[in-house]
Amino acid sequence: MDKIFIHALKTEAIIGILDWERQVRQTLLIDIEMSADIRKAALTDSIADTLNYRGVAKRVLAFVAASEFHLVETLAEHVAMLILEEFGVAWVRIVLSKPGAVRNSRDVGVAIERDRSLLDEWHAQRGKP
């Protein structure tokens, strides 16, 4: 399986459980790894034949900027499902980190892997068709 990745996508969002965290935008870093069959694109040298990582990055940045989740776990899950659904990839890995969230550490965060088989369950749990 081929993979396309985006490392250290930097964005800001309202994220956290403390009162002050609900008032300020905090920096987040997102690593995204997605399955993709890049053989056709390698032959044609055409963006139309591959997963457009710029499009993925723009969509994720817009989604995160508009979000106001309490937990990084929730945000990571939503980003993973968004990519699976909107970009049609079979598998995605998200590493979402929150720099400076814990004193004496560079960052904290979560790493999750999801695949398309989870989309129906995801929508059912959220009450969507």
Protein Blocks (a to p, Z undefined) as FASTA:
>chain_A
ZZdddehiacdddedjbfklmmpccdddddddddddfklmmmnopaklcccfklmmmmmm
mmmmmpccfblklmmmmmmmmmmmmnopabdcdddddehkaghiabdcddddddfklmmm
mmmmnopZZ
